[in-house]
Amino acid sequence: MYATSLGDDGAELRPLEVWHAADLLANIDRGREFIGRHIGLPDVITDLDSARAFVKSYADKRAADAGSLHGVWLDGKLVGGLLFRVWDTPGGVCEAGCWLEPAAAGRGLVTRGMRALLDWAFDERGMHRVEWFASSANRSSVQVAERLGMTREGMLRQNYPHRGVRADTEIWAVLAPEWHAARARTA
C-alpha cells in the first residue's frame, strides 16, 4: 500500500486498513479523553471489535466510492487519522475530518496530511468542494481549516449533542479554484 511522507520528521500518511484495528484501538486509548473532548470517536471505539467494525465501515465506504480513512503515522506508530466522512463523486462534494492523540498535537501533522488529501481530492478525483465541520470550541480544528485556506461559511447553533452538551458547529469549505490558486501562489 502507499505511504506518503509528510516531511522530514518520520510522519507518513497511509491507508487505515481492517488489519490495523489494534493500532487504532491503541491510538484511541492513548488519546481517549483528548480526542473525546469534541468528537464521539472514542465513544464508538471501545474495544478491538468496535475498532475493527469502524475501519471496516470505511473499507466498505471506499469500495462504494463513498468515503475513505487514512492513518497518520509517526515513526511507525499510528497517532491519528484523516478521513473523508462523506464523498459524493457525482455532486463533487466531500467532507473531511480528523483526530489526533495529544502527544502528536502541535506538529502540523493534520494540516500536512490534509494538504496531500486535498490535492488528491481536487486533482485526481475532480472534487469541486471540500467541507470541514468543527465544534466552535475545538480551536485546533478551526485553525487547521484556516491554515488550509478554507472559508468559514457559517455556524450551526447547538446542532451537535456531545456527551450531554449541545455544541455549535462551524462550517468551513474550500473550492477547487481557490485551492488551485492558493497552491499556485505557494509553488
C-alpha positions as CSV (number, residue, x, y, z in Angstrom):
1,M,0.0,0.0,0.0
2,Y,1.0,3.6,-0.3
3,A,2.8,5.7,2.3
4,T,3.0,9.4,1.6
5,S,5.8,11.2,3.5
6,L,4.5,14.3,5.5
7,G,8.0,15.7,6.0
8,D,11.4,15.0,7.5
9,D,10.1,14.1,10.9
10,G,9.2,10.5,10.1
11,A,5.5,11.3,9.6
12,E,3.5,9.4,7.0
13,L,0.0,9.2,5.6
14,R,-1.1,5.6,4.9
15,P,-4.4,3.9,4.4
16,L,-6.0,2.6,7.6
17,E,-7.0,-1.0,6.9
18,V,-9.0,-3.5,8.9
19,W,-5.8,-5.3,9.9
20,H,-4.8,-2.0,11.7
21,A,-7.7,-2.3,14.2
22,A,-5.3,-3.0,17.2
23,D,-3.2,0.0,16.2
24,L,-6.4,2.1,16.0
25,L,-7.6,1.0,19.4
26,A,-4.2,1.7,20.9
27,N,-4.2,5.2,19.3
28,I,-7.7,5.9,20.7
29,D,-6.8,4.6,24.1
30,R,-3.7,6.9,24.3
31,G,-5.9,9.9,23.5
32,R,-9.3,8.9,24.6
33,E,-10.1,12.0,26.8
34,F,-8.2,14.4,24.5
35,I,-9.9,13.2,21.3
36,G,-13.3,12.8,23.0
37,R,-13.5,16.5,24.0
38,H,-15.0,17.4,20.7
39,I,-15.9,14.2,18.7
40,G,-17.6,10.9,19.6
41,L,-15.0,8.6,18.1
42,P,-13.7,7.3,21.5
43,D,-17.3,6.5,22.4
44,V,-17.6,4.4,19.3
45,I,-14.2,2.6,19.5
46,T,-14.1,0.9,22.9
47,D,-12.5,-2.5,22.1
48,L,-10.9,-4.4,19.3
49,D,-14.2,-5.5,17.8
50,S,-15.5,-1.9,17.6
51,A,-12.2,-0.7,16.2
52,R,-12.4,-3.4,13.5
53,A,-16.0,-2.5,12.8
54,F,-15.1,1.2,12.4
55,V,-12.3,0.5,10.0
56,K,-14.4,-2.0,8.1
57,S,-17.2,0.6,7.7
58,Y,-14.7,2.8,5.9
59,A,-13.4,-0.1,3.8
60,D,-17.0,-0.5,2.7
61,K,-17.3,3.2,2.0
62,R,-14.1,3.1,0.0
63,A,-15.4,0.2,-2.0
64,A,-18.6,2.1,-2.7
65,D,-16.7,5.3,-3.5
66,A,-18.4,7.0,-0.6
67,G,-15.6,7.8,1.8
68,S,-12.1,6.8,3.0
69,L,-9.9,6.5,6.1
70,H,-6.2,7.3,6.3
71,G,-3.8,6.9,9.2
72,V,-1.3,9.5,10.3
73,W,1.8,7.5,11.4
74,L,4.8,9.0,13.2
75,D,7.9,6.8,13.5
76,G,5.9,3.7,12.6
77,K,3.1,4.4,15.2
78,L,-0.4,5.3,14.4
79,V,-1.0,8.7,16.1
80,G,-4.2,9.9,14.4
81,G,-6.4,9.7,11.3
82,L,-7.8,11.7,8.5
83,L,-10.9,10.8,6.7
84,F,-13.4,11.7,4.1
85,R,-16.6,11.1,6.1
86,V,-18.8,11.9,3.1
87,W,-17.7,11.5,-0.5
88,D,-20.2,12.4,-3.3
89,T,-18.5,12.0,-6.6
90,P,-21.4,12.9,-8.8
91,G,-22.0,16.1,-6.8
92,G,-18.3,16.9,-6.4
93,V,-18.6,17.5,-2.7
94,C,-16.9,15.7,0.2
95,E,-16.5,16.3,3.9
96,A,-13.1,15.9,5.5
97,G,-12.3,15.3,9.2
98,C,-9.6,14.2,11.6
99,W,-8.4,13.1,15.0
100,L,-5.0,13.1,16.7
101,E,-3.7,11.9,20.0
102,P,-2.3,14.5,22.3
103,A,1.4,13.5,22.0
104,A,1.3,14.2,18.3
105,A,-0.6,17.5,18.5
106,G,1.1,20.8,17.6
107,R,3.4,19.4,14.9
108,G,1.2,20.3,11.9
109,L,0.5,16.6,11.1
110,V,-3.2,17.1,10.3
111,T,-2.5,20.2,8.1
112,R,0.2,18.4,6.2
113,G,-1.8,15.3,5.7
114,M,-4.9,17.1,4.7
115,R,-3.0,19.1,2.1
116,A,-1.9,15.8,0.5
117,L,-5.5,14.5,0.6
118,L,-7.0,17.8,-0.7
119,D,-4.5,17.7,-3.6
120,W,-5.7,14.2,-4.4
121,A,-9.4,15.0,-4.0
122,F,-9.2,18.0,-6.3
123,D,-6.5,16.9,-8.8
124,E,-7.1,13.2,-9.1
125,R,-10.8,12.8,-8.2
126,G,-12.2,16.0,-9.6
127,M,-14.0,17.2,-6.4
128,H,-15.3,20.7,-6.5
129,R,-15.8,21.4,-2.8
130,V,-14.3,20.0,0.4
131,E,-16.2,20.8,3.6
132,W,-14.8,20.8,7.2
133,F,-17.2,20.7,10.2
134,A,-15.7,21.7,13.6
135,S,-17.0,22.4,17.0
136,S,-16.6,26.1,17.6
137,A,-14.9,25.1,20.9
138,N,-12.3,23.0,19.0
139,R,-9.8,25.8,18.3
140,S,-7.2,23.3,16.9
141,S,-9.6,22.0,14.2
142,V,-10.7,25.6,13.3
143,Q,-7.0,26.5,12.9
144,V,-6.5,23.6,10.6
145,A,-9.3,24.9,8.4
146,E,-7.8,28.4,8.4
147,R,-4.3,27.0,7.5
148,L,-5.8,25.1,4.7
149,G,-7.3,28.3,3.3
150,M,-10.9,27.3,3.9
151,T,-13.6,29.9,4.2
152,R,-15.8,30.0,7.3
153,E,-19.3,29.8,5.8
154,G,-21.4,29.8,9.0
155,M,-22.3,28.1,12.2
156,L,-25.0,25.6,13.1
157,R,-26.0,26.6,16.6
158,Q,-26.3,23.8,19.2
159,N,-26.7,21.2,16.5
160,Y,-24.3,18.5,17.8
161,P,-25.2,16.8,21.1
162,H,-22.0,15.6,22.5
163,R,-21.7,14.0,26.0
164,G,-24.8,15.7,27.2
165,V,-24.0,19.2,25.9
166,R,-25.2,20.7,22.6
167,A,-22.2,22.1,20.7
168,D,-22.1,24.7,17.9
169,T,-20.6,23.5,14.6
170,E,-18.7,25.8,12.3
171,I,-18.8,25.1,8.6
172,W,-15.7,25.7,6.6
173,A,-15.1,24.9,2.9
174,V,-12.6,25.3,0.1
175,L,-13.5,25.2,-3.6
176,A,-11.3,23.7,-6.3
177,P,-10.5,27.0,-8.0
178,E,-9.5,28.5,-4.6
179,W,-7.3,25.5,-3.8
180,H,-5.6,25.6,-7.1
181,A,-5.0,29.3,-6.9
182,A,-3.5,29.1,-3.4
183,R,-1.3,26.2,-4.4
184,A,0.0,28.1,-7.5
185,R,0.9,31.1,-5.2
186,T,3.0,28.9,-2.9
187,A,4.7,26.9,-5.7
